[in-house]
Structures are given as structure tokens and as C-alpha cells.
């Protein structure tokens, strides 16, 4: 099969939707789940803030070096 043929098939199947249950229905979480959720949320927020800071610093360095 040619490359164009593979791309054509991939694009034709891209609109196909398949859904399935990922999580067991009626799942019961342990009492520690709320604390774990809060810890994960805190880690995510702090990591994203650090990521944004790095992006801004990189942008500043690029702009500064361009117009220097």
C-alpha cells in the first residue's frame, strides 16, 4: 500500500468514534482519596506555574537576544 493510501485510510477512520467504560461503575474510594486528590492538585498547580515561568523567561531571552 502506498503512503497516500495509508493516509487516506487513516483520515477515513479518523471520524470513527468508539466509546467504552473505562472505570468500574459504582466504584468506592477509600477515605484517603480526598487528601490524595488535594495533594495531586497542589503538585499540578505548582508544576504548571513553574512551567509558565520558564516559558516567559525563554520568551524574554529570545526577544532580548533578537533586539540586542
OpenMM code with the backbone's topology and positions (N, CA, C; nanometers):
from openmm import Vec3, app, unit

residues = "UNK UNK UNK UNK UNK UNK UNK UNK UNK UNK UNK UNK UNK UNK UNK UNK UNK UNK UNK UNK UNK UNK UNK UNK UNK UNK UNK UNK UNK UNK UNK UNK UNK UNK UNK UNK UNK UNK UNK UNK UNK UNK UNK UNK UNK UNK UNK UNK UNK UNK UNK UNK UNK UNK UNK UNK UNK UNK UNK UNK UNK UNK UNK UNK UNK UNK UNK UNK".split()
positions = [
    Vec3(0.0845, -0.1172, 0.0000),
    Vec3(0.0000, 0.0000, 0.0000),
    Vec3(0.0896, 0.1242, 0.0000),
    Vec3(0.0495, 0.2229, -0.0754),
    Vec3(0.1286, 0.3454, -0.0854),
    Vec3(0.1052, 0.4353, 0.0351),
    Vec3(0.1915, 0.5323, 0.0479),
    Vec3(0.1792, 0.6297, 0.1565),
    Vec3(0.0466, 0.7041, 0.1476),
    Vec3(0.0096, 0.7434, 0.0273),
    Vec3(-0.1164, 0.8162, 0.0070),
    Vec3(-0.2345, 0.7280, 0.0464),
    Vec3(-0.2255, 0.5995, 0.0144),
    Vec3(-0.3320, 0.5071, 0.0520),
    Vec3(-0.3452, 0.4950, 0.2025),
    Vec3(-0.2318, 0.4877, 0.2714),
    Vec3(-0.2340, 0.4798, 0.4184),
    Vec3(-0.2949, 0.6052, 0.4789),
    Vec3(-0.2572, 0.7215, 0.4261),
    Vec3(-0.3121, 0.8479, 0.4760),
    Vec3(-0.4618, 0.8538, 0.4505),
    Vec3(-0.5058, 0.8101, 0.3347),
    Vec3(-0.6480, 0.8103, 0.3009),
    Vec3(-0.7272, 0.7240, 0.3984),
    Vec3(-0.6779, 0.6069, 0.4271),
    Vec3(-0.7466, 0.5176, 0.5218),
    Vec3(-0.7464, 0.5780, 0.6615),
    Vec3(-0.6344, 0.6345, 0.7024),
    Vec3(-0.6263, 0.6962, 0.8352),
    Vec3(-0.7262, 0.8103, 0.8485),
    Vec3(-0.7364, 0.8932, 0.7454),
    Vec3(-0.8312, 1.0047, 0.7501),
    Vec3(-0.9760, 0.9566, 0.7468),
    Vec3(-1.0010, 0.8499, 0.6742),
    Vec3(-1.1369, 0.7954, 0.6684),
    Vec3(-1.1790, 0.7406, 0.8042),
    Vec3(-1.0850, 0.6797, 0.8752),
    Vec3(-1.1170, 0.6211, 1.0057),
    Vec3(-1.1108, 0.7229, 1.1191),
    Vec3(-1.0558, 0.8409, 1.0929),
    Vec3(-1.0409, 0.9415, 1.1980),
    Vec3(-1.1764, 0.9860, 1.2524),
    Vec3(-1.2782, 0.9830, 1.1716),
    Vec3(-1.4100, 1.0240, 1.2170),
    Vec3(-1.4849, 0.9158, 1.2917),
    Vec3(-1.4318, 0.7970, 1.2948),
    Vec3(-1.4963, 0.6866, 1.3639),
    Vec3(-1.4825, 0.7065, 1.5145),
    Vec3(-1.5922, 0.6894, 1.5847),
    Vec3(-1.5918, 0.7107, 1.7288),
    Vec3(-1.6182, 0.5786, 1.7986),
    Vec3(-1.5399, 0.5533, 1.9016),
    Vec3(-1.5581, 0.4337, 1.9827),
    Vec3(-1.5576, 0.4767, 2.1282),
    Vec3(-1.6568, 0.4329, 2.2010),
    Vec3(-1.6583, 0.4663, 2.3430),
    Vec3(-1.6788, 0.3399, 2.4241),
    Vec3(-1.6191, 0.3408, 2.5407),
    Vec3(-1.6314, 0.2272, 2.6313),
    Vec3(-1.6142, 0.2778, 2.7734),
    Vec3(-1.6654, 0.2039, 2.8671),
    Vec3(-1.6488, 0.2397, 3.0070),
    Vec3(-1.5046, 0.2115, 3.0474),
    Vec3(-1.4422, 0.3106, 3.1059),
    Vec3(-1.3030, 0.2972, 3.1456),
    Vec3(-1.2925, 0.2588, 3.2923),
    Vec3(-1.3834, 0.3112, 3.3696),
    Vec3(-1.3793, 0.2904, 3.5139),
    Vec3(-1.4949, 0.2020, 3.5575),
    Vec3(-1.4690, 0.1203, 3.6575),
    Vec3(-1.5711, 0.0315, 3.7097),
    Vec3(-1.6876, 0.1154, 3.7642),
    Vec3(-1.8114, 0.0814, 3.7270),
    Vec3(-1.9250, 0.1573, 3.7798),
    Vec3(-1.9392, 0.1347, 3.9309),
    Vec3(-1.9928, 0.2335, 3.9973),
    Vec3(-2.0166, 0.2283, 4.1425),
    Vec3(-1.8880, 0.2043, 4.2218),
    Vec3(-1.7801, 0.2635, 4.1762),
    Vec3(-1.6527, 0.2466, 4.2457),
    Vec3(-1.6582, 0.3203, 4.3799),
    Vec3(-1.6008, 0.2605, 4.4809),
    Vec3(-1.5977, 0.3209, 4.6147),
    Vec3(-1.4532, 0.3573, 4.6451),
    Vec3(-1.4310, 0.4850, 4.6717),
    Vec3(-1.2965, 0.5316, 4.7003),
    Vec3(-1.2677, 0.5219, 4.8499),
    Vec3(-1.1415, 0.5013, 4.8864),
    Vec3(-1.1065, 0.4956, 5.0276),
    Vec3(-1.1129, 0.6351, 5.0898),
    Vec3(-1.1205, 0.6430, 5.2204),
    Vec3(-1.1284, 0.7735, 5.2864),
    Vec3(-1.0088, 0.8648, 5.2560),
    Vec3(-0.8944, 0.8085, 5.2250),
    Vec3(-0.7755, 0.8891, 5.1977),
    Vec3(-0.7777, 0.9520, 5.0582),
    Vec3(-0.8768, 0.9207, 4.9786),
    Vec3(-0.8810, 0.9697, 4.8404),
    Vec3(-0.8877, 1.1219, 4.8339),
    Vec3(-0.9618, 1.1830, 4.9231),
    Vec3(-0.9747, 1.3297, 4.9204),
    Vec3(-0.8399, 1.3965, 4.9473),
    Vec3(-0.7653, 1.3442, 5.0438),
    Vec3(-0.6335, 1.4009, 5.0735),
    Vec3(-0.5382, 1.3797, 4.9566),
    Vec3(-0.5428, 1.2631, 4.8972),
    Vec3(-0.4569, 1.2362, 4.7813),
    Vec3(-0.4927, 1.3260, 4.6641),
    Vec3(-0.6212, 1.3503, 4.6450),
    Vec3(-0.6652, 1.4378, 4.5367),
    Vec3(-0.6118, 1.5782, 4.5589),
    Vec3(-0.6208, 1.6256, 4.6822),
    Vec3(-0.5715, 1.7596, 4.7136),
    Vec3(-0.4204, 1.7700, 4.6901),
    Vec3(-0.3459, 1.6659, 4.7269),
    Vec3(-0.2008, 1.6661, 4.7072),
    Vec3(-0.1656, 1.6677, 4.5586),
    Vec3(-0.2351, 1.5879, 4.4802),
    Vec3(-0.2092, 1.5827, 4.3355),
    Vec3(-0.2446, 1.7168, 4.2707),
    Vec3(-0.3549, 1.7756, 4.3123),
    Vec3(-0.3949, 1.9050, 4.2575),
    Vec3(-0.2904, 2.0120, 4.2899),
    Vec3(-0.2385, 2.0117, 4.4112),
    Vec3(-0.1357, 2.1075, 4.4520),
    Vec3(-0.0092, 2.0891, 4.3681),
    Vec3(0.0333, 1.9649, 4.3490),
    Vec3(0.1521, 1.9369, 4.2686),
    Vec3(0.1316, 1.9859, 4.1254),
    Vec3(0.0145, 1.9611, 4.0696),
    Vec3(-0.0147, 2.0035, 3.9332),
    Vec3(-0.0089, 2.1552, 3.9206),
    Vec3(-0.0730, 2.2244, 4.0131),
    Vec3(-0.0780, 2.3709, 4.0072),
    Vec3(0.0622, 2.4301, 4.0198),
    Vec3(0.1422, 2.3784, 4.1126),
    Vec3(0.2782, 2.4290, 4.1308),
    Vec3(0.3662, 2.3982, 4.0095),
    Vec3(0.3515, 2.2799, 3.9540),
    Vec3(0.4310, 2.2427, 3.8368),
    Vec3(0.3938, 2.3278, 3.7164),
    Vec3(0.2650, 2.3531, 3.6983),
    Vec3(0.2216, 2.4341, 3.5853),
    Vec3(0.2693, 2.5785, 3.6001),
    Vec3(0.2678, 2.6298, 3.7222),
    Vec3(0.3172, 2.7657, 3.7466),
    Vec3(0.4659, 2.7744, 3.7127),
    Vec3(0.5430, 2.6732, 3.7497),
    Vec3(0.6860, 2.6719, 3.7164),
    Vec3(0.7055, 2.6628, 3.5657),
    Vec3(0.6244, 2.5827, 3.4992),
    Vec3(0.6312, 2.5693, 3.3529),
    Vec3(0.6044, 2.7044, 3.2857),
    Vec3(0.4991, 2.7735, 3.3307),
    Vec3(0.4662, 2.9033, 3.2725),
    Vec3(0.5794, 3.0028, 3.2943),
    Vec3(0.6415, 2.9997, 3.4125),
    Vec3(0.7523, 3.0900, 3.4408),
    Vec3(0.8678, 3.0645, 3.3453),
    Vec3(0.9007, 2.9393, 3.3230),
    Vec3(1.0089, 2.9044, 3.2304),
    Vec3(0.9751, 2.9519, 3.0900),
    Vec3(0.8502, 2.9349, 3.0480),
    Vec3(0.8105, 2.9798, 2.9145),
    Vec3(0.8282, 3.1303, 2.9010),
    Vec3(0.7913, 3.2060, 3.0045),
    Vec3(0.8062, 3.3518, 2.9994),
    Vec3(0.9538, 3.3914, 2.9963),
    Vec3(1.0356, 3.3241, 3.0725),
    Vec3(1.1787, 3.3540, 3.0737),
    Vec3(1.2393, 3.3239, 2.9379),
    Vec3(1.2036, 3.2095, 2.8795),
    Vec3(1.2556, 3.1752, 2.7471),
    Vec3(1.2114, 3.2783, 2.6431),
    Vec3(1.0873, 3.3228, 2.6508),
    Vec3(1.0377, 3.4237, 2.5582),
    Vec3(1.1160, 3.5531, 2.5742),
    Vec3(1.1400, 3.5930, 2.6990),
    Vec3(1.2155, 3.7150, 2.7253),
    Vec3(1.3568, 3.7042, 2.6697),
    Vec3(1.4222, 3.5897, 2.6902),
    Vec3(1.5590, 3.5702, 2.6407),
    Vec3(1.5617, 3.5770, 2.4890),
    Vec3(1.4642, 3.5146, 2.4243),
    Vec3(1.4592, 3.5191, 2.2769),
    Vec3(1.4381, 3.6620, 2.2289),
    Vec3(1.3436, 3.7328, 2.2906),
    Vec3(1.3157, 3.8706, 2.2484),
    Vec3(1.4373, 3.9600, 2.2753),
    Vec3(1.4978, 3.9437, 2.3898),
    Vec3(1.6128, 4.0263, 2.4261),
    Vec3(1.7294, 4.0026, 2.3301),
    Vec3(1.7552, 3.8764, 2.2983),
    Vec3(1.8679, 3.8462, 2.2107),
    Vec3(1.8397, 3.8890, 2.0669),
    Vec3(1.7130, 3.8950, 2.0284),
    Vec3(1.6772, 3.9365, 1.8928),
    Vec3(1.6974, 4.0864, 1.8743),
    Vec3(1.6589, 4.1643, 1.9726),
    Vec3(1.6617, 4.3094, 1.9605),
    Vec3(1.7846, 4.3730, 2.0237),
    Vec3(1.8801, 4.2962, 2.0588),
    Vec3(2.0004, 4.3453, 2.1237),
    Vec3(2.0956, 4.4069, 2.0286),
] * unit.nanometer
topology = app.Topology()
chain = topology.addChain("A")
for resn in residues:
    res = topology.addResidue(resn, chain)
    for name in ("N", "CA", "C"):
        topology.addAtom(name, app.Element.getBySymbol(name[0]), res)
